[in-house]
């Protein structure tokens, strides 16, 4: 039989039936926008008020330092993702290169973290809808968006990628429009609502200068403030950037796409965090940003666009949908990976003909729905306690990524690289030198990042709103260890 007569292998798309396997349908543009969208959310649009109040203009340095740390964390994850692209990256790598216990803790920690984040996002979606339709009950809005996003994830990974692509575009356009509008006010010396002339000199002349609260100090009410305390708020605004690693197992060309998306994180942080907040504080005096409205609304008002609140409401609504869309995707793949490791029920490891872990999607959506009910019934309990666990879970996740990367390098050096990797058959320094996308200064960087994360945890203890997260984190880790031991005892 000639080559021309040979049966052709069907393309890996979401629409052509092929054996049940994850589809590598995410294209470069999807990965680029997923990575960018993960770094832009309500934390930037609204949460930046809190960080500005803590540090003033020096918050730009906090975003620069925190951004460098998160960049190195994603570089460590991408190093492994390029050589061994798998779904449920954190859990799979921890199991493969560390231990089954580490994979269990890493996977369930990340899954539960995104359940809680999704819970909060869905619980507030009704507030954004009520801006235009106040008669619609908030629980109805939450239920509708849960069903819509769940349906989108069941259609296939390329459909998830398209949704996330357009969600990210909306957020990007909003930030760029704000930056351009703010620069226009500065360049053309347009009048502002505050009466203060817009200028980058305002960073140094308004409210005691660039370091108004120093590195760290106490207010009259004994609360701590300053540049170091702002680091706590800043780090959690970067949550979600590590989603790049989850997508590696369903990316068309991970060896090209993942490095490109990862390296672009730095300029995204410079433009969308440092650039945006720098322009805001040049136009709106930083000491007038009190959190009662978003800094983005204030700068649009300064430009003369008084419909800013409505515009930002729409942008935040799409940002909430984006977070839940990403969260449901990440959670379903994490459950799939945990099931394949034997760390979760086997039914979660099954795929449909479109390569979607349906059971993982539906299970995660059902648990999130229950959690949303908890928010509506006991809002104070949910936000004070459950979210504190989500807060520390992010730190746990980043810590385990760095520790796993060090374990990964030890395995590679010992000749244990994946069989389908270009490193297969190599060992020692030769194997380490052959890693396609190396973590810079790999012998030192993980320890520097771990020390930085430890500093963030210590700083959390000085904040009354974050102190409970540290306590919850210790309890949460104890629960995960106990759960692992219990499951192993049953087996």
JOZILIN-V770864 format. One record per residue. N is the residue number from 1. RES is the residue in three letters. NEAR is the number of other C-alpha atoms within 8 Angstrom. D_FIRST is the distance of its C-alpha to the first C-alpha in Angstrom with 1 decimal. Layout:
BEGIN
n=<N/N>
res=<RES/RES>
near=<NEAR/NEAR>
d_first=<D_FIRST/D_FIRST>
END
This chain:
BEGIN
n=<1/2/3/4/5/6/7/8/9/10/11/12/13/14/15/16/17/18/19/20/21/22/23/24/25/26/27/28/29/30/31/32/33/34/35/36/37/38/39/40/41/42/43/44/45/46/47/48/49/50/51/52/53/54/55/56/57/58/59/60/61/62/63/64/65/66/67/68/69/70/71/72/73/74/75/76/77/78/79/80/81/82/83/84/85/86/87/88/89/90/91/92/93/94/95/96/97/98/99/100/101/102/103/104/105/106/107/108/109/110/111/112/113/114/115/116/117/118/119/120/121/122/123/124/125/126/127/128/129/130/131/132/133/134/135/136/137/138/139/140/141/142/143/144/145/146/147/148/149/150/151/152/153/154/155/156/157/158/159/160/161/162/163/164/165/166/167/168/169/170/171/172/173/174/175/176/177/178/179/180/181/182/183/184/185/186/187/188/189/190/191/192/193/194/195/196/197/198/199/200/201/202/203/204/205/206/207/208/209/210/211/212/213/214/215/216/217/218/219/220/221/222/223/224/225/226/227/228/229/230/231/232/233/234/235/236/237/238/239/240/241/242/243/244/245/246/247/248/249/250/251/252/253/254/255/256/257/258/259/260/261/262/263/264/265/266/267/268/269/270/271/272/273/274/275/276/277/278/279/280/281/282/283/284/285/286/287/288/289/290/291/292/293/294/295/296/297/298/299/300/301/302/303/304/305/306/307/308/309/310/311/312/313/314/315/316/317/318/319/320/321/322/323/324/325/326/327/328/329/330/331/332/333/334/335/336/337/338/339/340/341/342/343/344/345/346/347/348/349/350/351/352/353/354/355/356/357/358/359/360/361/362/363/364/365/366/367/368/369/370/371/372/373/374/375/376/377/378/379/380/381/382/383/384/385/386/387/388/389/390/391/392/393/394/395/396/397/398/399/400/401/402/403/404/405/406/407/408/409/410/411/412/413/414/415/416/417/418/419/420/421/422/423/424/425/426/427/428/429/430/431/432/433/434/435/436/437/438/439/440/441/442/443/444/445/446/447/448/449/450/451/452/453/454/455/456/457/458/459/460/461/462/463/464/465/466/467/468/469/470/471/472/473/474/475/476/477/478/479/480/481/482/483/484/485/486/487/488/489/490/491>
res=<UNK/UNK/UNK/UNK/UNK/UNK/UNK/UNK/UNK/UNK/UNK/UNK/UNK/UNK/UNK/UNK/UNK/UNK/UNK/UNK/UNK/UNK/UNK/UNK/UNK/UNK/UNK/UNK/UNK/UNK/UNK/UNK/UNK/UNK/UNK/UNK/UNK/UNK/UNK/UNK/UNK/UNK/UNK/UNK/UNK/UNK/UNK/UNK/UNK/UNK/UNK/UNK/UNK/UNK/UNK/UNK/UNK/UNK/UNK/UNK/UNK/UNK/UNK/UNK/UNK/UNK/UNK/UNK/UNK/UNK/UNK/UNK/UNK/UNK/UNK/UNK/UNK/UNK/UNK/UNK/UNK/UNK/UNK/UNK/UNK/UNK/UNK/UNK/UNK/UNK/UNK/UNK/UNK/UNK/UNK/UNK/UNK/UNK/UNK/UNK/UNK/UNK/UNK/UNK/UNK/UNK/UNK/UNK/UNK/UNK/UNK/UNK/UNK/UNK/UNK/UNK/UNK/UNK/UNK/UNK/UNK/UNK/UNK/UNK/UNK/UNK/UNK/UNK/UNK/UNK/UNK/UNK/UNK/UNK/UNK/UNK/UNK/UNK/UNK/UNK/UNK/UNK/UNK/UNK/UNK/UNK/UNK/UNK/UNK/UNK/UNK/UNK/UNK/UNK/UNK/UNK/UNK/UNK/UNK/UNK/UNK/UNK/UNK/UNK/UNK/UNK/UNK/UNK/UNK/UNK/UNK/UNK/UNK/UNK/UNK/UNK/UNK/UNK/UNK/UNK/UNK/UNK/UNK/UNK/UNK/UNK/UNK/UNK/UNK/UNK/UNK/UNK/UNK/UNK/UNK/UNK/UNK/UNK/UNK/UNK/UNK/UNK/UNK/UNK/UNK/UNK/UNK/UNK/UNK/UNK/UNK/UNK/UNK/UNK/UNK/UNK/UNK/UNK/UNK/UNK/UNK/UNK/UNK/UNK/UNK/UNK/UNK/UNK/UNK/UNK/UNK/UNK/UNK/UNK/UNK/UNK/UNK/UNK/UNK/UNK/UNK/UNK/UNK/UNK/UNK/UNK/UNK/UNK/UNK/UNK/UNK/UNK/UNK/UNK/UNK/UNK/UNK/UNK/UNK/UNK/UNK/UNK/UNK/UNK/UNK/UNK/UNK/UNK/UNK/UNK/UNK/UNK/UNK/UNK/UNK/UNK/UNK/UNK/UNK/UNK/UNK/UNK/UNK/UNK/UNK/UNK/UNK/UNK/UNK/UNK/UNK/UNK/UNK/UNK/UNK/UNK/UNK/UNK/UNK/UNK/UNK/UNK/UNK/UNK/UNK/UNK/UNK/UNK/UNK/UNK/UNK/UNK/UNK/UNK/UNK/UNK/UNK/UNK/UNK/UNK/UNK/UNK/UNK/UNK/UNK/UNK/UNK/UNK/UNK/UNK/UNK/UNK/UNK/UNK/UNK/UNK/UNK/UNK/UNK/UNK/UNK/UNK/UNK/UNK/UNK/UNK/UNK/UNK/UNK/UNK/UNK/UNK/UNK/UNK/UNK/UNK/UNK/UNK/UNK/UNK/UNK/UNK/UNK/UNK/UNK/UNK/UNK/UNK/UNK/UNK/UNK/UNK/UNK/UNK/UNK/UNK/UNK/UNK/UNK/UNK/UNK/UNK/UNK/UNK/UNK/UNK/UNK/UNK/UNK/UNK/UNK/UNK/UNK/UNK/UNK/UNK/UNK/UNK/UNK/UNK/UNK/UNK/UNK/UNK/UNK/UNK/UNK/UNK/UNK/UNK/UNK/UNK/UNK/UNK/UNK/UNK/UNK/UNK/UNK/UNK/UNK/UNK/UNK/UNK/UNK/UNK/UNK/UNK/UNK/UNK/UNK/UNK/UNK/UNK/UNK/UNK/UNK/UNK/UNK/UNK/UNK/UNK/UNK/UNK/UNK/UNK/UNK/UNK/UNK/UNK/UNK/UNK/UNK/UNK/UNK/UNK/UNK/UNK/UNK/UNK/UNK/UNK/UNK/UNK/UNK/UNK/UNK/UNK/UNK/UNK/UNK/UNK/UNK/UNK/UNK/UNK/UNK/UNK/UNK/UNK/UNK/UNK/UNK/UNK/UNK/UNK/UNK/UNK/UNK/UNK/UNK>
near=<4/5/5/4/6/7/4/4/4/7/5/9/10/13/5/9/8/9/5/9/9/10/11/10/12/13/9/10/7/12/16/10/12/14/15/12/14/14/12/13/14/10/9/10/11/11/11/10/12/10/13/13/11/13/17/14/14/10/13/10/7/13/13/11/8/11/12/9/10/11/11/11/13/13/12/13/14/14/14/12/14/14/12/8/11/11/14/15/13/14/16/15/13/16/14/9/10/12/9/10/9/11/17/13/13/13/15/10/12/13/12/9/13/13/14/13/12/13/13/11/12/14/13/10/13/15/8/12/13/11/9/6/7/8/5/10/8/13/9/9/12/13/9/8/10/11/8/8/11/13/8/11/15/9/11/12/14/10/10/13/12/9/11/15/12/8/13/14/9/10/14/10/8/10/10/9/8/12/12/8/10/13/9/10/14/12/7/6/9/10/9/13/7/7/6/8/9/14/8/10/7/11/11/9/9/10/7/8/10/10/13/10/12/9/8/11/9/9/8/5/5/6/9/11/14/15/16/11/15/15/12/11/11/12/11/9/11/12/10/7/12/12/12/15/12/14/11/15/11/13/14/9/8/13/9/7/11/14/12/9/12/13/8/8/11/10/7/10/13/10/9/11/11/12/10/12/9/11/12/13/13/14/16/15/12/12/9/6/13/9/9/5/9/10/13/11/11/10/13/13/12/13/10/6/8/7/7/11/8/8/8/11/10/9/11/12/11/11/14/13/12/13/12/13/14/10/12/15/11/13/15/14/13/16/15/15/13/17/14/10/10/8/8/10/8/9/7/13/15/10/12/9/10/17/13/13/14/12/11/14/15/9/8/12/11/8/9/12/11/8/11/12/8/10/15/9/6/8/9/7/9/11/11/8/11/10/11/14/13/13/11/12/12/12/9/9/11/9/10/11/13/14/9/12/12/9/10/12/9/8/11/15/14/8/12/9/11/9/6/5/9/6/12/11/6/11/12/10/7/9/13/11/6/8/10/8/8/9/10/5/6/8/6/7/11/11/8/8/12/10/8/9/10/8/8/10/9/8/11/13/10/9/11/8/5/11/11/10/13/13/8/12/11/8/8/9/9/8/8/11/10/8/8/11/8/8/8/7/6/5/4>
d_first=<0.0/3.8/6.7/8.1/6.2/6.7/10.1/13.0/15.8/19.0/21.8/24.7/27.4/30.0/28.7/25.1/24.9/23.3/24.3/28.0/28.5/30.8/29.4/29.8/31.0/34.3/34.4/36.9/39.4/39.4/40.2/42.8/44.7/44.4/46.0/48.6/49.3/49.9/52.8/54.5/56.0/59.4/60.5/60.6/62.0/64.7/64.7/65.5/69.1/69.7/68.5/70.5/73.6/73.2/72.8/73.5/71.9/71.0/68.3/66.2/66.4/65.4/62.2/61.5/62.0/60.3/57.4/57.0/56.9/54.3/52.2/52.2/51.3/48.3/47.4/47.6/45.3/42.8/42.7/41.3/39.1/37.3/36.5/35.8/35.1/35.8/37.4/41.0/41.5/45.1/44.8/41.5/42.7/46.1/44.5/41.9/44.4/47.8/48.2/47.3/50.8/50.4/47.1/49.0/52.0/50.0/47.7/50.4/52.8/50.5/49.5/53.2/54.2/51.9/53.0/56.6/55.8/53.9/56.9/59.3/57.2/56.9/60.6/61.7/59.3/61.9/64.5/62.4/61.7/65.4/66.3/65.3/65.4/68.2/68.3/64.8/65.2/63.5/61.7/60.0/58.7/57.3/55.6/54.1/52.6/51.4/49.4/48.0/46.8/45.5/43.4/42.1/40.9/39.2/37.1/35.1/35.6/35.0/37.7/40.0/39.3/40.2/43.4/44.4/43.7/46.1/48.7/48.8/49.1/52.2/53.9/53.1/54.6/57.7/58.3/57.7/60.0/62.7/62.4/62.6/65.5/67.4/67.0/68.3/71.4/71.9/71.4/73.4/76.0/75.7/78.2/77.0/78.0/79.6/81.8/80.5/79.1/75.3/74.7/72.8/76.2/76.6/74.6/77.6/80.6/80.1/81.1/82.0/79.2/75.7/76.5/78.8/78.3/77.6/75.1/76.4/79.6/81.3/82.4/85.7/84.0/82.8/79.2/77.2/75.9/74.7/71.6/70.5/70.8/68.7/65.8/65.5/64.9/62.7/60.3/59.6/58.9/55.8/54.3/50.7/49.7/47.8/45.4/43.0/42.1/41.2/38.7/36.8/34.4/33.3/33.3/30.4/31.5/34.4/34.8/35.8/37.2/39.4/41.3/41.9/43.2/45.3/47.0/47.9/50.0/52.9/53.3/52.9/55.8/57.8/57.4/57.2/59.8/62.0/61.8/62.3/65.2/66.7/67.0/68.3/71.1/72.0/72.6/73.8/76.3/74.6/77.7/77.5/74.0/75.1/72.1/73.6/70.9/67.8/68.4/65.8/68.0/71.0/69.4/68.1/71.7/73.0/70.7/72.2/69.2/71.1/68.1/66.8/67.2/65.0/62.3/62.2/62.2/59.0/57.5/58.5/57.1/53.6/54.2/54.9/51.8/49.7/51.2/50.4/46.9/46.2/48.1/46.1/42.8/44.1/45.5/42.5/40.3/43.1/43.3/39.5/39.9/43.0/41.3/38.4/41.1/43.0/45.9/45.6/44.8/41.1/40.8/41.1/37.8/35.7/33.6/32.8/29.5/30.8/31.2/35.0/37.3/39.1/41.6/42.5/43.2/45.2/47.1/48.1/49.1/51.2/53.0/53.7/55.1/57.5/58.5/59.3/61.6/63.3/63.9/65.5/67.7/68.7/68.1/70.4/68.9/65.3/66.0/68.4/66.6/62.9/62.4/64.1/61.4/58.8/60.7/60.7/57.2/56.0/57.9/56.5/52.9/53.5/55.2/52.3/49.8/51.9/52.4/48.7/47.8/50.1/48.5/45.1/46.2/47.6/44.4/42.4/45.0/44.7/41.0/40.0/37.9/34.9/31.8/29.6/32.4/32.8/36.0/34.3/35.7/38.7/42.2/45.8/46.7/43.4/41.6/44.2/43.9/40.2/40.6/39.1/41.8/45.0/48.1/50.9/53.4/51.7/54.4/57.1/55.6/54.9/58.5/60.0/58.0/59.1/62.7/62.5/61.1/63.9/66.4/65.1/65.7/69.2/70.0/68.8/71.7/74.2/73.0/74.3/71.3/68.8/70.8/69.7/66.0/66.7/68.3/65.5/62.9/64.5/64.7/61.1/59.8/61.9/60.3/56.7/57.6/59.2/56.3/53.9/56.2/56.6/52.9/52.4/55.4/53.9/50.7>
END
